[in-house]
Amino acid sequence: MIALLLAPLLLPPPRPAPRPAGPALARDDQPVALGWRGKSYTTRALPKELGEPARRPIEVWTDWARENDYRFDYDAEARVLLLSHGRGGTPTKKVELVARTIAWFDGILPLPPPQPAQAAKPDGAPPKADGAPASGPDGAPAGQPAGAPASEAAAPGFVADAQPAVMLVLRDERDRSSVLEQLAARHPYLADWVRSTGQQLGFVLEEPLCGAYVEKASGQKEWSPNHELVHRVAELLTLRRFGRVPFWIAQGLGWEAEIDLDDSVWCFPYRTEFVYAAEHGAWPVHLRNDFKDRVDKPVAIHEVASWPRGRFEARPARVAWGLVHVAATRARPGFSQALEELRQLRDVQDRRSTGPNTWERVPGYEVPPGEQERILLKHLGAEFLNDASDWFRKPGSPPEGAVKR
């Protein structure tokens, strides 16, 4: 996300004017370029090895990509479909960053083994509908949008890594408006969110599983497109594998991915004030200062769990990154198992009955802080919060229980 944004405007985005196009681009049947595994294809002749799940998002976005002169690129395993403006040829650097982020993500959050499902089910909830879409964009304020209607809450059970994520690297604000218009038309439950998103130039959605950011926007300062891409892809991979995790964990993972890239933070979703150059590498120092006098008062989950979606707050942001860093450097299976149990618990509790056999998601639902703490300590160790607090005071050393990557 950019570091400097205008105040949000609660108006629908303007309908973008069509981009100038030559005769070839104006043809409805003009193929769109696709890069995959070092080879070039088009939407007219997709590789046979590309399975049906990987073809679906291409079909969804082909018309928009053709109209706006974008191209497709997949990572080697077709987990993330990258859309970028096509006149520069294959975006090799971006594809490499996506692949690097996927490898990093698998290293700290491997696919967890199956766990027993939670036994309790709310009254009236179907017993096997645990994959219903969430109530809207990851990062949306509580209650905004108001939640998917029951007709959209009929998806089959959640399957980790079942569908590719779509990452749109948008040329400018006009393309952003065009994408928002497309999303609202295809998914009516997003209409309120689209109208209220204002000048935010980046987002991540759970349903449909996609993210975007504007690569060249007016007013961007202290901003890195590489970091924006890595942060957003890390969020999408988290949603793809674990569904909607607590906001602080999703953002903390994005920042951990950035710091793994080059020891700095440049993506600040929802931040409106200017970012000073010295801030990018200063989070370990800030954490040390925040906790130097808290030897007898370790970090508590409520310090991050009470941080609302859709708003940037510097102190909980730093603590969120610190907790994720300590979790990510401890036993890998434990972190994955914790996120999977959080997913299962959220699926059970994030429902309300709308009739004898229908239900919908609870707008603004979050797993309670006490449950978050219980699950994290269960899988990361009873001393996790104490160990994290110790590391905050001496961030130059590996966290307690760290394992090599």
Secondary structure, DSSP 8 states (H G I E B T S, - for coil): --S-------S-----------HHHH-TT---EEEETTEEEETTB--TTS-HHHHHHHHHHHHHHHHHTEEEEE-TTS-EEEEEEGGG---HHHHHHHHHHHHHHHHHS---------S---TT--TT-TT---SSEET--TTSS----GGGS------TT-S-EEEEEESSHHHHHHHHHHHHHH-GGGHHHHHH-TT--EEEETTTTEEEEESS-TT--S--HHHHHHHHHHHHHHHHHH-S--HHHHHHHHHHHHHHHHS-----TT--S---GGGGG-HHHHHHHHHTT-TTS---THHHHTS-TT---HHHHHHHHHHHHHHHTS-HHHHHHHHHHHHHHHHHHS-EEEETTEEE--TT----HHHHHHHHHHHH-TTHHHHHHHHHH-TTS--TT----
